[in-house]
């Protein structure tokens, strides 16, 4: 099977698996991360097949929707790739991307590093900020029945991985606990460039949000 056929099969597999997924973690999220990855990879010396597969499979079974189980995603991706007779070298690399891409409260220490992981991680983080990031944050907040904002509940910006996973604070807090921190955690030059613009949009959104909340605008 050539690379193009493998990517097309992977796209079909992911679309089917995420058919009923929450709106911020559905096929369209994967598609945006895939496009962002290709955009970043264009200026980078990398294994494009690993980047494509990593982007397409990075959220195949997000632990948030599987009772916190972080093993399902890597297992699902491995089983699919093995069934396509993909080499163990590529499979291991893609699985490492899936296992190390997540934010997990910002204190997670990556146990693996590669240019391909840097690219896919940046692409995934770009989809968490800017206009799409705002939309996804409130979509997930609604999905979890969280408050929009509560001035009496302050953000917690230095959570452990476990605290981050259990956090149930209002959606606005998520901007301070994760989204506004991502700009300075980008890996690639292209990722940093795009993130800066999206970061400015979020700051503008928050200024408008607070003005409307207080009834001054």
C-alpha positions in Angstrom: 0.0 0.0 0.0 1.4 3.4 -0.9 1.4 6.4 1.4 -1.6 8.1 -0.3 -3.8 5.0 0.0 -2.7 4.6 3.7 -3.7 8.2 4.5 -7.1 7.8 2.7 -7.8 4.6 4.6 -6.8 6.4 7.9 -9.1 9.3 7.1 -12.1 6.9 6.5 -11.3 5.0 9.7 -11.1 8.2 11.8 -14.3 9.6 10.3 -16.1 6.4 11.2 -14.7 6.2 14.8 -15.5 9.8 15.6 -18.9 9.9 14.0 -20.8 10.8 17.2 -18.0 12.6 19.0 -18.4 15.9 21.0 -18.2 18.9 18.7 -14.8 20.1 19.7 -13.2 16.6 19.4 -14.9 15.4 16.2 -13.6 14.7 12.7 -13.6 18.4 11.9 -11.1 18.9 14.8 -8.9 16.2 13.3 -9.2 17.7 9.9 -8.1 21.2 11.1 -5.2 19.7 13.0 -4.3 17.7 9.9 -4.3 20.9 7.8 -2.3 22.9 10.4 0.2 20.0 10.5 0.7 20.1 6.8 1.1 23.9 6.9 3.8 23.7 9.6 5.5 20.7 8.0 5.9 22.5 4.7 8.8 24.5 6.1 10.3 21.6 8.1 12.6 18.6 7.4 10.4 15.8 8.6 8.8 12.4 7.9 5.5 13.6 6.3 3.8 10.2 6.6 4.4 10.1 10.3 3.1 13.7 10.6 0.0 12.9 8.7 -0.8 9.7 10.6 0.0 11.4 14.0 -2.3 14.2 13.2 -5.1 11.9 12.0 -4.9 9.5 14.9 -3.9 11.8 17.8 -7.4 12.0 19.2 -8.8 8.6 18.1 -9.9 7.9 21.6 -9.4 11.0 23.8 -9.1 9.9 27.5 -11.6 12.7 28.5 -14.3 10.6 26.9 -13.1 7.2 28.1 -13.1 7.7 31.9 -9.6 9.1 31.9 -8.1 5.9 30.3 -5.0 7.1 28.3 -4.2 3.7 26.9 -7.2 3.3 24.6 -6.1 5.8 22.0 -2.6 4.4 21.5 -4.0 0.8 21.4 -6.6 1.7 18.9 -4.1 3.5 16.6 -1.6 0.6 16.9 -4.3 -2.0 16.0 -5.4 -0.1 13.0 -1.9 0.5 11.7 -0.8 -3.1 12.2 -3.9 -4.1 10.2 -2.6 -1.9 7.4 0.8 -3.6 7.5 2.6 -0.4 8.5 6.2 -0.8 9.6 6.8 -1.1 13.4 9.1 1.9 13.2 6.3 4.2 12.0 3.7 2.6 14.3 5.9 3.2 17.3 6.5 6.8 16.3 2.8 7.5 15.8 2.0 5.9 19.2 4.6 8.1 20.9 3.0 11.2 19.3 -0.4 10.2 20.7 1.0 9.4 24.2 2.9 12.7 24.4 0.8 15.3 22.6 -1.6 16.2 25.4 -1.4 19.3 27.6 -2.3 17.5 30.9 -2.2 20.7 33.0 1.0 22.0 31.5 3.2 20.1 33.9 3.5 16.9 31.9 7.0 16.0 31.0 7.3 14.5 27.5 8.9 11.1 27.5 9.6 11.3 23.8 10.7 14.0 21.4 10.8 14.3 17.6 10.3 17.0 15.0 7.1 15.2 13.9 5.7 15.4 17.5 6.6 19.1 17.7 4.6 19.7 14.4 1.5 17.8 15.4 1.5 19.1 18.9 1.7 22.7 17.6 -1.1 22.0 15.1 -3.3 20.6 17.9 -2.6 23.5 20.2 -3.4 26.0 17.4 -6.9 24.4 17.3 -7.3 25.2 21.0 -6.7 28.9 20.6 -8.1 31.8 18.5 -11.7 31.9 17.3 -11.9 28.1 17.0 -10.4 27.7 20.5 -13.0 30.0 22.0 -15.8 28.1 20.2 -14.4 24.7 21.3 -14.0 25.8 24.9 -17.6 26.9 25.3 -18.9 23.8 23.3 -17.1 21.5 25.8 -18.2 23.6 28.7 -21.8 23.2 27.6 -21.2 19.5 27.0 -20.0 19.2 30.7 -22.8 21.6 31.9 -20.2 24.1 33.3 -20.9 27.7 34.1 -19.7 30.3 31.6 -18.1 32.4 34.3 -18.2 32.9 38.1 -16.2 35.8 39.4 -15.9 34.1 42.8 -14.1 31.1 41.4 -10.5 32.0 40.6 -8.5 30.1 37.9 -5.8 27.6 39.2 -2.8 28.0 36.9 -0.5 25.3 38.3 -2.4 22.1 38.5 -1.1 18.6 38.6 -2.1 16.3 35.8 -4.7 14.6 38.0 -6.1 18.0 39.2 -6.3 19.2 35.6 -8.3 16.0 34.5 -10.8 16.5 37.4 -11.1 20.2 37.1 -14.8 21.4 36.6 -14.4 25.1 36.8 -16.3 27.7 34.7 -15.2 27.9 31.0 -13.7 31.3 31.3 -11.2 29.9 33.8 -10.0 27.5 31.1 -8.5 30.5 29.2 -6.1 31.2 32.2 -5.5 27.5 33.0 -4.6 26.5 29.5 -5.5 28.6 26.4 -3.6 31.8 27.2 -0.5 29.7 28.1 -0.2 27.9 24.8 1.4 30.7 22.9 4.6 30.4 24.9 4.6 26.6 24.6 4.7 26.3 20.8 7.6 24.3 19.4 8.0 25.5 15.8 8.6 29.0 14.2 5.5 28.7 12.1 3.5 27.5 15.1 4.7 30.5 17.2 3.8 32.9 14.4 0.2 31.7 14.0 -0.3 31.3 17.7 0.6 35.0 18.4 -2.2 36.2 16.2 -4.7 33.8 17.7 -3.6 34.7 21.2 -4.4 38.4 20.4 -7.9 37.4 19.3 -8.5 35.7 22.7 -7.3 38.7 24.6 -9.7 40.8 22.6 -12.6 38.4 23.2 -12.0 38.3 27.0 -11.9 42.2 27.2 -15.2 42.3 25.4 -16.6 39.5 27.5 -15.8 41.2 30.8 -17.1 44.6 29.5 -20.5 42.9 28.6 -20.5 41.0 31.9 -20.2 44.2 33.8 -22.7 46.0 31.6 -20.3 48.7 30.5 -20.4 48.0 26.8 
